Amino acid sequence: MKQFLRYQISGTVFILWAIVFFYGKDAHNLNELNDLLYSSLKDLKIIAGLAIALPIGVIIHQLSVIIKNCLIAKIWEEFSDFPQKDIILSLNKEEKENSTEYCLQRISNLNSFYYVRFDNGFLSPFIAWVMVHCFMGRSINQAWIWSAIVISIFTMIYLKKIYCEIKEYNNILNESI
């Protein structure tokens, strides 16, 4: 189910970036883009609204994750997603079996987090740009290209933290053997 949702979101983000790049040629801000999409996609107003809402939602979520794990977790350690190695390694045999399952599940979740960020933050806008600019031959407003670049950087900043967490869980698994 998790993969299906990830694929659905990635496909939707790609479609929305393609719509933004294609129809946003003459729009220089979100308000102009919104008006242009509503007039161009008269029968598909929900898609026009999603074209504005979903990328904003992705940015808000990425900001929330960064704030939680890079700021709030520094103040209150309980909010940290980083594995607490000493606690996990001090468990008894039965608890270690459960912790091994937990670590494997966390690694799986972290890999999903990686894919969501990379797919939606980089691949979807890049492939949409290639499709609209290269294959359709349509010029794209620089404002939307720069928006995609900023969103990509912002979305992918957290990849280093995901890498560190996966590495730590793998270390815990290796030490518990």
C-alpha positions, 0 to 999 in steps of 0.5 A: 500500500505504501508503495502504491501511495508513493507511486500515486503521489510521484505521478501526480506531482509529475503531472502537476509540474508538467501543467505548471510548466506548460500553462505557466509560460505567461504567468509570473506568480501563483495568482496569475498561474491560478487564473490561467489554469482556471481559464485554460482548464475550465472543465478540470478546475480540481486539477487546476487547484491541485496544481497549486496546492500539492507542490505547496503541500510538499514544501510545507511537509518538507519544512515540517520534517526539517524543523522537527528533526534539525531544530525541535529534536535538538531541544527535546531529544524525544522528538528525534527520529535518529536511532538510540543505539545504546537503548536498542543494544541493551535489550534482552534477547526477546526484546532484541528480536523485536528491536531487529524487526523494528530496525528493519522496518525503520530502514524500509520506512527511511528508504520510502522517505528517500524515494518520496523526496527524490522522486517528488523533489527532483525527478518529477519536476525534471522529467516534466521540464524535459517533456514540456521543453524538449519534447513539446518544444514549449518555452518555460517561464524562468520563474517556474524553473527557478521555483522547481530548482528551489523546491528540489533543493529544499526537498532534498536537503533532508537526504543526508539525515536519512542516509545517517539514520539508515547507516546507524540502524545498519550499525545497530543491526550489525552490532546486535548479531 
